[in-house]
Amino acid sequence: MNPNSPSAAGCLTAIVASFSRIMLLIFWIGRPVAWNATFSTFFLPCLGFLLVPITTMVYVWLMQGVGQIAGADWLWLILGFALDIATIGASAAANRERIPAGVPGALPPQQPPTGTA
């Protein structure tokens, strides 16, 4: 098997891509009291798990200490949100070649090489 083939790196890619969600689940299972003290409903953490898992994890960690976001805590929360946006953008850029031709954002069709070797 070729080590550079996409199927060889599939499992590692899946683990790395879902690392923040795995850590969020481990944090929820390991510290349910902190989790319940942070969120009063199930809707917000579920939405955070699906859309912005790093921001959700940072928010829970910040709320454990004082119970509010103040001062430099906003910097950490903004950094977590920026990381979430960066991961979404990176996955979009990595899958750009899968967009069908003619759809906005699709790559232009590649021309076959014309030179001789």
Secondary structure by P-SEA (a helix, b strand, c coil): ccccccccaaaaaaaaaaaaaaaaaaaaaacaaaaaaacccaaaaaaaacccaaaaaaaaaaaccccccccaaaaaaaaaaaaaaaaaaaaaaaacccccccccccccccccccccc
